[in-house]
Amino acid sequence: VSAINAEGTGEPALVENVEIKELEEPPDFELEAELRRTLVVRAGVSIRIFVPIKGRPTPEVTWLKGDEPLKGRANIEVTESYTLLVVPECNRHDAGKYTLNLENAAGKRTGFVN
């Protein structure tokens, strides 16, 4: 290991017992102001909920409707920087509370959209 500063590069030194750890950052997300209010969508129109996410390691994303995991009708896309929930051609059965859960080694975060 060598130090580098304004004076230049220092002499290399042997450092023992070095432990390399992955930097951890708790999960977080940003809900737009319109998603923090009750979302009203006409029947037959798609529901699209885009949420920027962050965390290290990349959080595991889970969407729920009520207390049940979303499956079947909903399309869920997840990347390192966002999650996108799309419910095509919604109807009255799609009304309710949608919960977003993020979890990684550094923690958990939950939010919801009505």
N, C-alpha and C positions, 0 to 999 in steps of 0.2 A: 504494500500500500504506500502511495506517495501523496504528500500534501501539495496542493497547487494554490498559490496566492499571488499577490502583486509583486513579490520578490522573486518569483519563479517556482520551479519544481524542487521539492525537497528530496532528500535521500530516501530511497525505498526502505521500508521496514517490514519485517516479518511479524504478522499478527496472528496469534494462535486463538483457538476457540471462538472463531467468528460464526455466529448463527445468522443466517439470512432468513428473514421473515417477509411474507407477502404483506404489503400495506393493506389494512382493513379499514373500510369506511361503512358506517351503517347505511341501510337503504333509505332512500328519500324519493319523493316525487313532487311534482308541481301541478296542481289542478288549476286550470284556467278559471277566472271569475265566473263565467257562465255555467261551468260544471259544478260550482259550489252551491248554485241555486237549483231549484227543481227544474229538470230538463223536460220540456214538452215537445213531443214529436207526433206528427200525424200518422195515422194508420197507413201502411203501405210504403212508408219511407224508411230508409235504413237508419239505424242508430249507429253513430260513429263516435267513439270516445277515445281520444288521443291523449296519452299522459307521458310526459318526459320523466324518465327515471334515472337514478344514479345509485351507486354503491359499489363497494369492492370487497370481496369478489362480486361479480354481477349477481344481483338478487334473483331468487326464484320468484316468478310472478304467478299468482293465482287470482282468478276472477270468480266471484260468487254472485248468484242472484238469490236474494234471501239468504238462506244458510246452505244452499246447495251449489256445488261446483257447476260452472257453466259448461255444457257440452252439447253437441248436436247442432242447435240452431245458430250458435255464435261462432264467429271466426275470431281467433285471438292470435295476434302477431306480437312477438317479443324480440327485442334486440338489446344490446348493451345500453342503449340510450333512451329507448321508449317502449311503451306497450300500446297496442291499438286493439280495441274491442269493436267489432262490427256485428250488429244484429240486422240481417237483411230483411226487408219488407216486414217491419214490425207490426204487431197487432196488440190488442188489449191485454193479452196474456204476457206480453213482454214488459208491462208496467211493473214498477217496484224498485227496490233498493239494490243497486249493484255495488259490490264491495271489492276493492282491490287490496290484496295482501302482497307485501314484499318481504322476503326473508333471505338473509345471508348469515355468514359466520359472525358478523359484527352486530346483528340485531334484527328487529322486525319493525314494520310500519304498515298501518292500515288506514284506508280512507274509503269514502263512498260517494256515489252519485245517485240521486233520486230521479 
